[in-house]
Amino acid sequence: MTMKEIRKLSPTELQNSLKDAKSELMNLRFQHAVNQLDNPLKIAEVKKTIARIMTVLRENELKARA
């Protein structure tokens, strides 16, 4: 997901996307541990997606306070 796509999501959709991304990361880590992961770079990609979602959530929180 790009930042433009993430910024268009509602807060509820952001929370759901965050939960899905975290579960995907857990599955990827498990696959990596048992040597079944085809593309180890996918882990870094999912981590970056999680960070982007959390950044947008934080920005929205700060806007709401102001």
N, C-alpha and C positions, 0 to 999 in steps of 0.2 A: 504494500500500500504506500502511496505517496502522501506527502503532507497535505496536498490539495484534497485528496480523497478523504483523509482522516478529518480535516477541518470541516468538511461538509456533514459529518455524522452528528447525530444528536447525542447528548450525554448518556442516554440509555444504550444507544448503539455502541458508543465508545466503551462502556463498561463491558458489554457483551463481547466486543472484539478483543478487549484486553484479556478477558477470561479465556476465550478461545485460543489466543496466541500463547498464553501461559501454559495451557494444557498441551498445545502443539510442541512447545519447547520441551516440556517434560517427556513427551513421547520421543522426540528426537534425541534427547540425552540418553534415554533408555536404549534406543536402537544403536546409538554410538557405543554404549557400554558393552553391548553384546555383538559388536562388529557386524551389524546388519544395515548400517546407514550408507546409502549410496553417495550422497553429496554432503560432506561435513560442513560445507559453507552455508548450508541451509540454516544451521544453528545460529550463525552470526546474523543472517538476514532476519530471522525471527526475533532475535534480541533487539535489533535496531527498530523493528516494527513496534515492539513493546515500548521501547524508549520514546518513540514518536507519539504513540497513543498517550503515554503518561505525561508527556510534555503538553499536549493539547488539553488534557484534563486539568493540568495545573494552570495553564493559561486561562481556561474558562473559570476556574475557581478564583483566580486573582481578579478577573474582570467582574465577577459577581460581588466581590468585596468592595470594589471601588465605587 
